[in-house]
C-alpha cells in the first residue's frame, strides 16, 4: 500500500519535495492510516485536531487520543474547540455543514499562521462513492457527480484511490490503533444511510461493483475537465467584452445552441434544461447566480426588457437584444448610530424611538412602518445602514437564516429598492429590521419580553 500511496502522490504531484503539510487528524481509522503513511514516507507534517463537542466524553476521548499519539511520534499537535451546535443554529445550517465550515476555515488559518504548504485530509474511494450518491439525489449535474479532486487548492486527498476495505486491511497488518466513532454505524444522516444501507446492497448486485463505480467516477472527472475546456472556448466565442461590461447577444445564444437530444416520448410536466439554458447557466454561475435566477433570466429573454437580476457581486440587465453583465461597484455606506435614550432622527428619514413596558394589555403593532423589539436582547448603539454583500438575517416566522440578497429575490425587489433599503443593526452586527419589510425573528417580542424598544418610521 505504501507503493500505491507514493505513486498516487507522484501522479498528481500532491506533495512536492520540501512541502510542509498539516494533517487533519480526527483519530479515526482513515486519518490514523494516513498519518502512518506520511510518517513512513518521511513527509514533514503537523497534526490538527477539531473537537466539535458533539459526542460528549467521546469527543474529549478523541482529543486525548490524538494528543498522545502526536506526543509519542514527536509530531506537533494543534487542537481547536468549537461550539458547533451554536454555530449551526446561528446560521441555520446542518451540523455536518457547520463542522465542515469550521474545520476548513481553521485549517486554512493555521496553514497561513505556520507558513505550511498543504492540508491533507483522509477522504478515500468509498467517501467518493457516498458523495456521488448524495449529489445524485440532490439533482447535481456533471460538475457535482464527478466527485472530489485529488487536490483542490491547498487541500490534498492522498487516500482518494484507496477503498475502506484496503484501509482496514492496512491498519490490521500494521497494528494501527484508532478511535471508533459510534455515530458512523447510525443511519441518521444521509451519508450514513448510503454507507450502511445503499452501498452494501450495491455490492450484492454484482461482484466488484464498487470498482466499477470508482472507474465511472474517474471517467466523469476526466469528461468534466474536457467539458469545462470546451465550454470556456464556446463562451469566449459568444460573450463580447465592452470595457467593464460583458454582453451576450440573444442571437449568439440561440446560434450557439447544439442539437437537443431526441426524446422518444415527452414526459408530461417534466422539462429538462436546453443547451441554450445550459450555456447561460454556465456563464452566470461563475459570477454567483443560482439556478433559479438563471431560469428567471432565461424565461425573461425577449419579454423582460429592463429587468435586473443580481448576485452578491454582479448585476445582469436584460436589454432589447442582449444580456448585459457588470460588476456591482461598492459605494460608500451611510451609517447613522442610535444610542440608548435617543428619541428621534430627521435625516435621511424621520424615525422616532421609544422604550415601552410590556403590560398585560400591550398590543403588538404589526404595521410595516413599526419595529417592536425585545429591549433586553439588543446591544447598543444601534446602527442604520444599507445592505452589504453577505448580509444574513432570520426573517420573522422562519427557522434559520437567509441571505438578504435571497430575501430581496423572494420579495421581488427592484434594483433600486435593493440599493436603497435601510437596515437596523445591533452593536454586535445582527440585523434587527429590514426597514419597512421584515423583523429578525431572534429579536421579536415573546411571552418573556418585559421591555419593548419601538422604532416608528414616519413616512412622508
C-alpha positions in Angstrom: 0.0 0.0 0.0 2.9 2.3 0.6 3.9 1.9 -3.0 0.4 2.8 -4.2 0.3 5.7 -1.9 3.6 7.2 -3.1 2.6 6.5 -6.8 -0.7 8.4 -6.3 1.1 11.3 -4.7 3.6 11.5 -7.6 0.9 11.1 -10.3 -1.0 14.2 -9.1 2.0 16.0 -7.6 0.2 16.3 -4.3 3.3 16.7 -2.1 6.4 18.2 -3.7 9.9 17.9 -2.2 10.1 20.2 0.8 6.4 20.7 1.2 5.2 21.1 4.8 1.8 19.5 5.5 -1.0 20.0 8.0 -2.8 16.6 8.6 -6.4 16.7 9.6 -6.2 14.1 12.3 -9.6 13.0 13.8 -8.3 9.9 15.5 -10.4 7.7 13.2 -9.1 4.8 11.2 -8.7 6.8 7.9 -6.7 9.7 9.3 -4.6 7.4 11.5 -3.6 5.3 8.5 -2.8 8.5 6.6 -0.6 9.6 9.5 1.2 6.3 9.4 1.8 6.5 5.7 3.1 10.1 6.0 5.5 9.1 8.7 6.8 6.1 6.7 7.3 8.2 3.6 9.2 10.9 5.6 6.7 13.8 4.9 7.1 16.7 7.3 3.8 17.3 8.9 1.9 18.5 12.0 -1.4 17.3 13.2 -4.6 19.4 13.5 -7.5 18.0 15.5 -11.0 19.5 15.8 -13.1 18.9 18.9 -16.6 19.7 17.8 -18.1 18.7 21.2 -20.9 16.7 19.5 -20.3 13.3 21.2 -19.8 14.3 24.9 -17.0 12.3 26.5 -16.2 10.5 23.3 -15.1 13.8 21.7 -12.8 14.5 24.6 -11.5 11.0 24.3 -10.6 11.6 20.7 -8.9 14.8 21.7 -6.7 13.0 24.3 -6.0 10.1 22.0 -4.7 12.4 19.2 -2.5 14.4 21.6 -1.0 11.2 23.0 -0.3 9.8 19.5 1.3 13.0 18.4 3.5 13.1 21.5 4.6 9.5 21.1 5.6 10.2 17.4 7.2 13.5 18.1 4.7 15.4 16.0 3.5 18.9 16.9 -0.3 18.8 17.5 -2.8 21.6 17.4 -6.3 21.3 18.8 -9.2 23.6 18.3 -12.5 23.5 20.3 -15.7 24.5 18.5 -19.3 25.3 19.7 -20.7 23.5 16.6 -24.3 23.4 17.5 -24.4 27.1 18.3 -22.8 27.9 15.0 -25.3 25.7 13.1 -28.2 27.3 14.9 -26.9 30.8 14.3 -26.5 30.3 10.5 -29.5 27.9 10.1 -27.4 25.1 8.6 -26.9 21.4 9.3 -24.5 20.1 11.9 -22.5 18.5 9.1 -22.2 21.7 7.2 -21.3 23.7 10.3 -18.5 21.2 11.2 -17.2 21.4 7.6 -17.2 25.2 7.5 -15.5 25.4 10.9 -12.7 22.9 10.3 -11.7 24.1 6.8 -11.7 27.7 8.0 -9.4 26.8 10.9 -7.2 24.6 8.8 -6.5 27.5 6.4 -6.0 29.9 9.3 -3.5 27.5 10.8 -1.7 26.9 7.5 -1.2 30.6 6.9 -0.1 31.1 10.5 2.5 28.3 10.3 3.6 29.1 6.7 2.8 25.5 5.6 2.0 24.4 2.0 -0.7 21.8 2.1 -3.7 20.5 4.2 -4.1 16.7 3.9 -7.4 15.1 4.6 -8.2 11.4 4.6 -11.0 11.1 2.2 -11.0 7.7 0.4 -12.7 6.0 -2.5 -15.8 5.0 -0.5 -16.2 8.6 0.6 -16.1 9.4 -3.1 -18.9 6.9 -3.8 -21.0 8.2 -1.0 -20.6 11.8 -2.2 -21.6 10.7 -5.7 -24.9 9.3 -4.5 -25.6 12.3 -2.2 -25.1 14.7 -5.1 -27.1 12.4 -7.4 -30.1 12.6 -5.1 -29.8 16.4 -5.0 -30.1 16.6 -8.8 -26.5 17.6 -9.4 -25.1 17.9 -12.9 -21.7 16.7 -14.2 -19.7 19.0 -12.0 -21.4 17.6 -8.9 -21.3 14.0 -9.9 -17.6 13.9 -10.8 -16.7 13.8 -7.1 -13.8 15.2 -5.1 -10.5 16.1 -6.7 -7.1 14.7 -5.5 -6.2 18.3 -4.9 -8.4 21.4 -4.5 -6.3 24.4 -3.9 -4.1 23.6 -0.9 -6.3 20.7 0.2 -4.9 17.3 -0.8 -6.5 13.9 -0.6 -3.7 11.3 -0.8 -6.0 8.4 0.0 -8.7 9.0 -2.6 -7.5 5.9 -4.5 -7.9 3.5 -1.6 -11.1 1.7 -0.5 -12.3 1.4 3.0 -11.5 -2.3 2.9 -7.9 -1.6 1.9 -7.5 0.9 4.7 -8.8 -1.5 7.3 -6.5 -4.3 6.0 -3.5 -1.9 6.2 -4.5 -0.9 9.7 -4.7 -4.5 10.8 -1.4 -5.5 9.2 0.4 -2.6 10.7 -1.2 -2.8 14.2 -2.6 0.8 13.9 -4.8 1.8 16.8 -7.7 4.2 16.2 -10.8 5.7 17.8 -14.2 4.3 16.6 -17.0 6.9 16.1 -20.2 5.1 17.1 -22.3 7.5 15.1 -20.8 6.1 11.8 -23.0 3.0 12.4 -26.1 5.0 12.9 -28.2 5.6 9.8 -29.3 9.1 10.8 -27.5 11.3 8.3 -27.9 10.7 4.5 -24.2 9.9 4.2 -24.5 7.2 6.8 -27.6 5.7 5.2 -25.8 5.5 1.9 -22.8 3.9 3.6 -24.7 1.4 5.8 -27.6 0.6 3.5 -27.2 1.5 -0.1 -23.6 0.6 -0.8 -23.9 -2.9 0.8 -26.9 -3.6 -1.4 -24.9 -2.3 -4.4 -22.2 -4.9 -3.6 -24.8 -7.6 -3.7 -25.9 -6.7 -7.2 -22.6 -7.7 -8.9 -19.1 -8.7 -7.8 -16.6 -5.8 -7.8 -19.5 -3.3 -8.2 -17.6 -0.7 -6.3 -14.6 -1.0 -8.5 -16.8 -0.3 -11.5 -18.2 2.7 -9.7 -14.7 4.1 -8.9 -13.8 3.8 -12.6 -17.0 5.6 -13.6 -16.1 8.4 -11.2 -12.7 8.7 -12.8 -14.3 8.9 -16.3 -16.8 11.5 -15.1 -13.9 13.6 -13.7 -12.0 13.4 -17.0 -15.1 14.2 -19.0 -15.9 17.2 -16.8 -12.4 18.6 -17.4 -12.9 18.3 -21.2 -16.4 19.8 -20.9 -15.0 22.8 -18.9 -12.3 23.4 -21.5 -14.8 23.2 -24.4 -17.3 25.4 -22.5 -14.6 28.1 -22.0 -13.9 28.1 -25.7 -17.7 28.3 -26.5 -18.3 31.2 -24.1 -15.3 33.1 -25.5 -17.0 32.9 -28.9 -20.4 34.2 -27.9 -19.7 36.7 -25.0 -18.5 40.1 -26.0 -16.3 42.3 -23.8 -17.1 46.0 -23.7 -14.9 47.6 -21.1 -16.3 46.6 -17.7 -19.5 45.1 -19.3 -19.9 41.6 -20.7 -22.6 41.3 -23.4 -24.3 38.2 -24.6 -26.5 38.9 -27.7 -29.6 36.8 -27.9 -28.8 35.8 -31.5 -25.5 34.3 -30.4 -27.1 32.4 -27.6 -29.5 30.8 -30.0 -26.9 30.1 -32.7 -24.6 28.6 -30.1 -27.2 26.0 -29.2 -26.3 22.4 -30.1 -28.9 19.9 -31.3 -31.1 18.7 -28.5 -31.1 15.0 -27.6 -34.1 13.3 -29.1 -36.7 12.2 -26.6 -39.0 9.4 -27.8 -41.9 10.3 -25.7 -42.0 13.6 -23.7 -42.9 13.2 -20.0 -45.9 15.4 -19.1 -45.0 18.0 -16.5 -41.2 17.4 -16.8 -39.0 19.8 -18.7 -35.2 19.4 -18.7 -32.7 22.2 -19.4 -32.0 23.1 -23.0 -28.4 23.6 -24.3 -29.1 27.3 -24.6 -30.1 27.5 -21.0 -27.1 25.4 -20.0 -24.7 27.8 -21.7 -26.5 30.7 -20.0 -26.2 29.0 -16.6 -22.6 28.1 -17.0 -21.8 31.7 -17.9 -23.6 33.2 -15.0 -22.9 30.6 -12.3 -19.2 31.7 -12.2 -20.5 35.2 -11.1 -22.6 33.8 -8.2 -26.0 33.5 -9.9 -28.0 30.4 -8.8 -30.1 28.0 -10.8 -33.5 29.7 -10.0 -32.2 33.1 -11.0 -30.9 31.7 -14.3 -34.3 30.2 -15.1 -36.0 33.6 -14.4 -33.5 35.3 -16.7 -33.8 32.7 -19.4 -37.6 32.9 -19.4 -37.5 36.7 -19.4 -35.3 36.9 -22.6 -37.3 38.9 -25.2 -40.1 39.9 -22.9 -38.5 41.3 -19.7 -36.6 44.3 -21.2 -35.1 46.4 -18.4 -35.3 43.6 -15.8 -32.3 43.4 -13.5 -31.0 40.4 -11.5 -28.1 40.5 -9.0 -25.8 38.1 -7.4 -23.6 39.1 -4.5 -21.0 40.6 -6.9 -22.7 41.2 -10.3 -25.7 42.8 -11.9 -27.4 41.4 -15.1 -29.7 43.6 -17.1 -32.0 42.3 -19.9 -31.7 44.6 -22.9 -33.7 44.6 -26.1 -31.4 42.2 -27.9 -28.7 41.2 -25.4 -27.9 40.4 -21.8 -25.5 42.9 -20.1 -23.4 41.8 -17.1 -21.4 44.1 -14.9 -19.7 44.1 -11.5 -21.5 45.8 -8.7 -19.3 48.6 -7.5 -19.0 49.2 -3.8 -20.3 52.6 -2.7 -19.5 54.4 0.5 -22.1 53.3 3.0 -24.0 55.9 5.0 -24.4 55.0 8.7 -26.5 56.6 11.4 -25.9 55.5 15.0 -28.7 55.4 17.6 -27.8 55.4 21.3 -29.9 54.5 24.3 -32.3 57.3 25.1 -32.2 58.8 21.7 -35.8 59.8 20.7 -35.7 60.9 17.1 -33.8 61.4 13.9 -34.9 63.5 11.0 -32.4 62.6 8.3 -32.1 60.7 6.0 -35.6 59.7 7.0 -37.9 60.5 10.0 -37.8 57.9 12.8 -39.0 58.1 16.4 -37.7 55.8 19.2 -39.4 54.9 22.5 -39.0 52.4 25.3 -42.2 50.8 26.4 -43.2 48.5 29.3 -45.0 45.4 28.1 -48.1 45.3 30.3 -50.9 42.7 30.2 -52.9 44.8 27.7 -50.0 45.5 25.4 -50.9 45.1 21.7 -48.1 44.4 19.2 -48.1 46.8 16.3 -47.6 44.7 13.1 -47.6 47.5 10.6 -44.6 47.7 8.2 -43.6 51.1 9.5 -43.1 50.0 13.1 -40.5 47.7 14.6 -41.1 46.5 18.1 -38.2 44.5 19.6 -37.3 42.9 22.8 -35.2 45.6 24.5 -33.2 43.2 26.7 -31.9 41.3 23.6 -30.5 44.5 22.0 -26.9 45.7 22.2 -26.4 49.5 21.7 -25.5 51.6 19.9 -27.8 50.6 17.1 -26.9 51.5 13.5 -28.9 52.3 10.4 -27.1 51.3 7.2 -27.6 50.0 3.7 -27.2 46.3 2.9 -23.8 44.7 2.2 -22.9 41.6 0.3 -23.1 38.5 2.5 -25.6 40.1 5.0 -27.8 37.4 6.7 -30.8 37.6 9.0 -33.5 35.4 10.4 -36.8 36.6 8.8 -39.7 36.8 11.2 -41.6 33.5 11.2 -38.7 31.5 9.6 -36.4 29.0 11.2 -32.8 29.5 10.3 -31.0 32.3 8.5 -31.3 33.7 5.0 -29.1 35.7 2.8 -30.5 39.2 2.5 -29.9 39.0 -1.3 -32.2 35.9 -1.4 -34.8 37.7 0.7 -34.8 40.5 -1.9 -35.3 38.0 -4.7 -38.2 36.4 -2.8 -39.8 39.8 -2.3 -39.2 40.7 -6.0 -37.2 43.8 -5.1 -36.2 46.0 -7.9 -32.6 47.0 -8.2 -33.5 50.5 -6.9 -35.2 49.0 -3.8 -32.3 46.8 -3.0 -29.7 49.5 -3.2 -31.8 52.0 -1.1 -33.4 49.8 1.6 -32.2 50.5 5.1 -31.3 48.0 7.8 -31.4 48.5 11.6 -28.3 46.6 13.0 -27.2 45.9 16.6 -23.8 46.7 18.0 -23.0 43.0 17.6 -23.7 43.2 13.9 -27.0 41.3 13.9 -29.7 42.7 11.5 -32.8 43.6 13.6 -35.1 45.1 11.0 -35.2 45.4 7.2 -36.8 48.8 7.5 -40.4 48.7 6.2 -40.3 45.0 5.3 -39.4 42.4 7.9 -38.1 42.0 11.5 -35.5 39.5 12.6 -37.1 36.5 14.4 -34.5 36.4 17.1 -35.4 39.8 18.5 -39.2 39.6 18.3 -41.4 40.1 21.3 -42.2 36.9 23.2 -44.1 36.0 26.4 -40.8 36.6 28.3 -40.4 40.2 27.0 -40.7 42.8 29.7 -39.5 45.9 27.9 -40.1 46.8 24.3 -38.0 49.0 22.1 -40.1 50.7 19.4 -38.8 52.3 16.3 -41.5 54.1 14.3 -41.0 55.3 10.7 -42.9 58.4 9.8 -43.3 58.1 6.1 -43.5 61.5 4.2 
